[in-house]
Amino acid sequence: MDRVPVTPPQPSPQREFTGERVIPGQVDADLWNEHFARYMFASRLARRKRVLDIACGAGYGAAELANTAARVTGLDVSADAVHGAAASYSRPNLGWVAAPAEALPFAGGSFDLVTAFEVIEHLSDWPAMLHEAARVLAPTGQLIVSTPNKSYYAESRRAAGPNPFHAHEFEYAEFVDALRQVFAHVAMFVQNHASVVAFQPMQAAGGAEVRLESAAADPGSSHFFLAVCAQVPQTGGPAYLYLPTTANVLREREQHIQRLEGELAQKDDWLRKSLAEHQELVHAHRRQQSELEERNRWAAQIDEELNTARQRVSALQEEAARESAAAAEVVAGYEAKIRELELEANTRAREIEEHWRGEYDRKSADLAKCIELLDIAEQTVEERTEWAQRLDRERAVLEAQVSLVQASRWVRMGRKLGLGPQV
């Protein structure tokens, strides 16, 4: 069966490295190798088997297992991760499912091998995952499960603090005990980055000879714990070494040293700038301290002036209280005098009112007499006016008659003759 590429082309935008999920092409070589090596370890037990890869993430591990397995199902709680894995890796014997590890959507005995790498520490209900893995395994099936060493992990993350993605971390004895609560047989391994001196032929050659020192492994100082669990006895448990083709520890260390030297130079530059800024801050602090002392002196002077002002205010308040009492007495005297004057004024007003009321009555009587006399005089005037108007009318008649007489030619003739009346 042909092997599929381990590293996909460019990962899709939604598949970004967050610090927990390993994304091919987005992590350094050491981190990639320690994760991929676990799948290489498992691939030896996956030949021609039905395999379930719990928490498959980006899918590179499930794709590696599919090179030797009869059928591989990659499972992850993240639908985005499953969709990204399906888009990156496509093979007839490779499928994908989005589901939680604590509730596997498969019938009992559906798989011969279950892998669960670096997932148990992320689960609050991690016993449920172990029981679910045991349920979906065939009677002779195996679970390969790994987790970081709590003691080593806490030491390596001392500066960064606890991993916010981890719900429960294990020490060696606790991890072994938890697995034996579910599986009758547990074969324990420890995983470490180890220095190796490699002799590789320039011409491709199959096989390799490995000499491993016989010193016993120390779980307390190991990076990771890995267990192969089953309900039936297992045969064999040899050491397994994974040497990436690009591995050259010395070269990697030199590159790492160069990076550290660059970071150190940058930090030295930061330190110089920080010291300069610190010196400026010291000067600023001294200026502020001097200003603060001056302001404290000013504040003390203000406090003294305020105390003096408060004492003066208190004295003025007492003086004002005394003057207010005296003023109240004066006001009471004034109010009594005002009441007395109001009484006297009211009495005088009544007297004046009675006097003027009598004068008014007398003047009213005189006025009535005058009006009566005026009425009589007016009546006399009207009578005389009528008499005068009558005389005037009679005079006018007489004048008209005289004019007629004077104009008469008989009268003129008689006047010439000396006859007639004198007009």
C-alpha atoms as one frame of an Amber mdcrd trajectory, in Angstrom:
protein
   0.000   0.000   0.000   1.365   3.405  -0.989   2.225   5.871   1.753   0.453
   9.238   1.743   2.398  12.445   2.350   2.875  13.172   6.019   2.764  16.928
   5.625  -0.179  18.302   3.583   0.236  21.307   1.280  -0.797  24.574   2.928
  -3.232  24.135   5.846  -6.609  25.816   5.476  -7.034  29.218   7.171  -9.249
  27.880   9.993  -6.564  25.364  11.009  -4.189  27.557  12.953  -1.688  26.504
  15.592  -3.049  27.563  19.015  -0.366  25.926  21.155  -2.242  22.629  21.610
  -3.220  21.199  18.223  -0.202  20.353  16.096  -0.609  21.701  12.565   1.923
  20.425   9.989   4.117  23.228   8.728   3.245  25.537  11.659   5.339  24.026
  14.475   9.054  23.574  15.032  10.754  20.279  14.207  11.086  19.069  17.812
   7.374  19.481  18.564   6.404  17.885  15.266   8.733  14.918  15.781   7.539
  14.116  19.313   3.902  14.018  18.117   4.531  12.196  14.829   6.771   9.603
  16.539   3.791   8.353  18.571   1.948   7.530  15.353   5.020   5.770  13.998
   5.086   3.728  17.224   1.392   2.862  16.762   1.690   2.041  13.070   3.539
  -1.207  13.956   0.384  -2.361  15.828  -2.070  -1.086  13.187  -1.259  -3.529
  10.367  -4.446  -4.825   8.710  -6.574  -3.631  11.669  -9.629  -1.462  12.144
  -8.244   1.649  13.823  -9.912   4.593  15.630  -7.770   7.709  16.166  -9.382
   9.750  18.984  -8.675  13.507  18.871  -7.217  13.222  15.388  -6.799  17.011
  15.053  -5.283  17.961  11.706  -5.448  14.306  10.573  -1.781  13.666   9.807
  -1.613  10.794  12.333  -4.709   9.023  11.043  -3.295   9.344   7.530  -0.015
   7.715   8.677  -1.898   4.833  10.326  -3.890   4.327   7.117  -0.638   3.294
   5.389  -0.718  -0.075   7.212  -4.248  -0.381   8.658  -7.234  -1.984   6.989
  -9.459   0.962   7.945  -8.843   4.148   9.946 -11.464   6.493  11.405 -10.268
   9.893  12.600 -12.483  11.362  15.336 -12.390  14.850  16.837 -14.791  16.977
  18.887 -14.098  19.934  16.562 -16.088  19.846  13.326 -13.673  22.402  11.820
 -10.728  20.112  12.548 -12.538  17.143  10.967 -13.418  19.142   7.849  -9.830
  20.367   7.535  -8.443  16.842   7.925 -10.865  15.475   5.324  -9.823  18.224
   2.897  -6.112  17.493   3.437  -6.117  13.665   3.466  -8.289  11.501   1.239
  -7.928   7.722   0.952 -10.416   4.899   0.436  -9.614   3.376   3.844  -9.715
   6.717   5.731 -12.872   8.294   7.202 -13.672  11.155   9.587 -16.242  11.699
  12.348 -16.959  14.718  14.571 -17.878  13.526  18.081 -16.679  13.764  21.708
 -14.230  11.216  23.062 -16.455  10.627  26.111 -19.393   9.421  23.959 -18.143
   7.486  20.927 -20.843   6.972  18.255 -19.810   3.367  17.467 -21.092  -0.076
  18.364 -19.166  -2.256  20.786 -16.245  -4.201  19.327 -16.020  -1.964  16.224
 -12.216  -1.534  16.335  -9.059  -3.562  16.824  -6.882  -0.616  17.795  -7.720
   2.761  19.388  -5.165   5.573  19.672  -5.663   8.542  22.025  -2.554  10.687
  22.015  -2.401  13.785  24.261  -6.162  13.974  24.794  -6.884  12.468  28.217
  -5.414  15.496  30.049  -7.874  17.775  28.200 -10.981  15.995  29.515 -12.771
  16.657  32.789 -14.530  13.290  32.519 -11.450  11.371  31.381 -12.639   8.019
  32.895 -15.538   8.138  30.412 -13.060   8.163  27.512 -11.231   5.106  28.880
 -14.485   3.182  29.324 -15.689   4.203  25.854 -12.406   3.056  24.306 -12.700
  -0.293  26.106 -16.305  -0.627  24.885 -15.589  -0.077  21.155 -12.541  -2.396
  21.169 -12.758  -5.997  20.041 -12.004  -8.556  22.815  -8.357  -8.746  21.745
  -8.102  -5.072  20.819  -5.578  -2.597  22.165  -5.668   1.070  23.324  -2.529
   3.181  22.918  -2.837   6.262  25.102  -0.301   8.975  25.977  -0.138  11.993
  28.276   2.559  14.430  29.456   4.357  13.849  32.754   2.780  16.267  35.251
   5.998  16.706  37.252   8.180  17.447  34.206   5.480  19.530  32.571   4.998
  21.717  35.652   8.763  22.307  35.819   9.022  23.210  32.127   6.049  25.615
  32.382   7.155  27.265  35.611   7.427  30.693  33.975   4.365  30.381  31.716
   2.077  28.901  34.377  -0.407  25.993  34.119  -1.661  25.020  30.671  -5.132
  26.568  30.320  -6.211  23.769  27.940  -5.519  20.960  30.439  -8.292  19.784
  32.758  -6.302  17.051  34.574  -2.618  16.129  34.410  -1.126  12.814  35.590
   1.885  11.631  37.449   3.186   8.152  36.584   1.606   6.128  39.400  -1.762
   7.841  39.024  -1.779   7.259  35.256  -0.962   3.550  35.620  -3.629   3.134
  38.317  -6.269   4.901  36.181  -5.561   2.604  33.215  -5.636  -0.561  35.322
  -9.067   0.402  36.623 -10.376  -0.258  33.076  -7.877  -2.619  31.389  -6.545
  -5.876  32.782  -3.156  -5.555  31.095  -1.140  -2.322  30.774   2.330  -2.127
  29.193   3.961   1.200  30.121   6.489   3.139  28.045   8.151   6.523  28.544
   8.832   8.897  25.662  11.853  11.206  25.641  13.940  13.201  23.223  17.268
  11.356  23.377  20.649  12.152  21.906  21.809   9.626  19.341  24.904   9.194
  17.252  23.693   8.020  13.855  25.728   6.320  11.094  23.747   6.369   7.868
  25.039   4.887   4.566  25.050   7.190   1.585  23.399   4.450  -0.473  19.864
   3.535   0.554  19.798   0.380   2.591  17.072  -1.456   4.435  17.088  -2.159
   8.147  19.069  -0.675  10.983  21.048  -1.923  13.941  20.307  -0.236  17.259
  22.272  -0.479  20.458  20.360   0.914  23.435  21.992   1.293  26.830  20.408
  -1.025  29.320  19.876   1.602  32.055  16.283   1.483  33.317  13.971   4.322
  32.274  13.074   6.919  34.932   9.353   7.825  34.669   9.753  10.753  37.075
  12.052  12.647  34.680  10.410  11.505  31.438   8.607  13.887  29.116   5.613
  11.700  28.267   3.950   8.465  29.388   2.596   6.044  26.782   0.647   2.883
  27.520  -0.555  -0.042  25.436  -3.676  -1.379  27.161  -5.662  -4.565  26.509
  -8.017  -6.961  28.241  -5.880  -9.965  27.259  -2.166 -10.614  27.870   0.211
  -8.979  25.379   3.420 -10.417  24.051   6.599  -8.397  23.731   7.277  -4.766
  24.416  10.579  -3.799  22.797  12.009  -0.301  22.867  11.185   1.748  19.805
  13.417   4.482  18.400  12.232   7.011  15.835  15.007   8.898  14.071  13.667
  11.523  11.637  15.643  11.778   8.420  16.275  15.472   9.119  17.465  14.897
  12.670  20.886  16.321  13.427  20.899  17.235  17.082  24.199  19.113  17.008
  23.150  21.210  14.013  19.779  21.891  15.597  21.494  22.880  18.839  23.846
  25.205  16.968  20.890  26.815  15.219  19.116  27.016  18.540  22.202  28.646
  20.098  22.291  31.157  17.239  18.668  31.971  17.806  19.329  32.331  21.521
  22.325  34.583  20.848  20.170  36.760  18.594  17.463  36.855  21.245  20.113
  37.617  23.880  21.477  40.513  21.798  17.960  41.784  21.329  17.321  41.469
  25.046  20.601  43.270  25.769  19.393  46.082  23.526  16.072  46.042  25.331
  17.981  46.076  28.627  20.000  49.121  27.590  16.882  50.905  26.506  15.152
  49.817  29.694  18.069  51.098  31.798  17.966  54.421  29.957  14.228  54.589
  30.454  14.748  53.588  34.074  17.258  56.413  34.531  14.768  58.837  33.000
  12.114  57.465  35.300  14.467  57.918  38.290  15.044  61.551  37.338  11.342
  62.006  36.775  10.682  60.352  40.124  13.101  62.702  41.850  11.449  65.684
  40.189   8.067  64.401  41.212   9.402  63.749  44.736  10.665  67.335  44.953
   7.366  68.646  43.602   5.532  66.409  46.037   7.544  67.736  48.978   6.903
  71.308  47.827   3.215  70.535  47.475   3.219  68.890  50.912   4.718  72.050
  52.395   2.165  74.124  50.534  -0.572  71.788  51.739   0.688  72.100  55.342
   0.591  75.887  55.012  -2.894  75.701  53.574  -3.935  73.414  56.444  -2.579
  75.941  58.955  -4.409  78.765  57.212  -7.544  76.650  57.121  -7.278  75.948
  60.848  -6.869  79.680  61.521  -9.806  80.394  59.245 -11.881  77.732  61.015
 -11.093  79.304  64.387 -11.996  82.750  63.029 -15.198  81.341  61.539 -16.050
  79.757  64.904 -15.466  83.083  66.684 -17.536  84.918  64.089 -20.306  82.351
  64.455 -20.369  82.885  68.229 -20.342  86.671  67.738 -23.059  86.361  65.134
 -25.116  84.266  67.560 -24.796  86.950  70.230 -25.638  89.719  67.781 -28.534
  87.637  66.492 -29.914  87.340  70.032 -29.529  91.096  70.579 -31.091  91.790
  67.214 -33.967  89.511  68.152 -34.564  91.611  71.284 -34.439  94.823  69.232
 -36.776  93.329  66.681 -39.165  92.309  69.461 -39.096  95.903  70.795 -39.650
  97.283  67.320 -42.525  94.886  66.741 -44.158  95.968  70.074 -43.682  99.656
  69.140 -45.092  98.970  65.680 -48.136  97.298  67.223 -48.579 100.329  69.515
 -48.217 102.759  66.617 -50.592 100.660  64.521 -53.182 100.827  67.339 -52.716
 104.608  67.695 -52.847 105.051  63.962 -56.002 103.004  63.703 -57.635 105.148
  66.432 -56.530 108.394  64.766 -57.670 107.054  61.417 -61.123 106.350  62.802
 -61.306 109.875  64.238 -60.217 111.408  60.961 -62.629 109.196  59.086 -65.534
 110.328  61.305 -64.491 113.997  60.942 -64.265 113.837  57.197 -67.423 111.777
  56.980 -69.251 114.713  58.747 -67.555 117.222  56.467 -68.533 115.070  53.516
 -72.149 115.015  54.648 -72.167 118.828  55.081 -70.501 119.442  51.738 -72.900
 116.993  50.124 -75.882 119.002  51.529 -74.316 122.283  50.313 -73.721 120.730
  46.945 -77.293 119.546  46.732 -78.497 123.141  47.559 -76.214 124.533  44.896
 -77.506 122.012  42.387 -81.059 123.040  43.285 -80.221 126.721  42.803 -78.481
 125.931  39.575 -81.565 124.087  38.369 -83.692 127.176  39.210 -81.195 129.483
  37.509 -81.083 127.213  34.500 -84.873 127.254  34.294 -84.876 131.093  34.474
 -82.224 131.276  31.779 -84.255 128.987  29.562 -87.368 131.175  30.031 -85.448
 134.342  29.290 -83.876 132.740  26.320 -87.262 131.822  24.926 -88.497 135.420
  25.562 -85.448 136.862  23.824 -85.873 134.506  20.907 -89.571 135.512  20.627
 -88.669 139.208  20.655 -86.021 138.559  18.071 -88.548 136.847  15.831 -91.010
 139.754  16.266 -88.246 142.241  15.487 -87.398 140.340  12.343 -91.043 140.459
  11.248 -91.225 144.136  11.898 -87.997 144.765  10.049 -89.356 142.803   7.121
 -92.522 144.852   7.161 -90.545 148.074   7.364 -88.415 146.958   4.456 -91.493
 146.190   2.445 -93.004 149.527   3.310 -89.838 151.363   2.465 -89.584 149.562
  -0.794 -93.166 150.305  -1.748 -93.402 152.897  -4.519 -96.508 154.311  -3.015
 -94.708 155.057   0.146 -91.887 156.670  -1.811 -94.390 158.651  -3.770 -96.172
 159.749  -0.628 -92.903 160.782   0.903 -92.215 162.954  -2.018 -95.634 164.414
  -1.750 -95.326 164.736   1.996 -98.085 162.267   2.517 -98.281 159.110   4.545
 -96.659 158.018   7.789 -93.076 158.594   8.746 -91.086 155.404   8.407
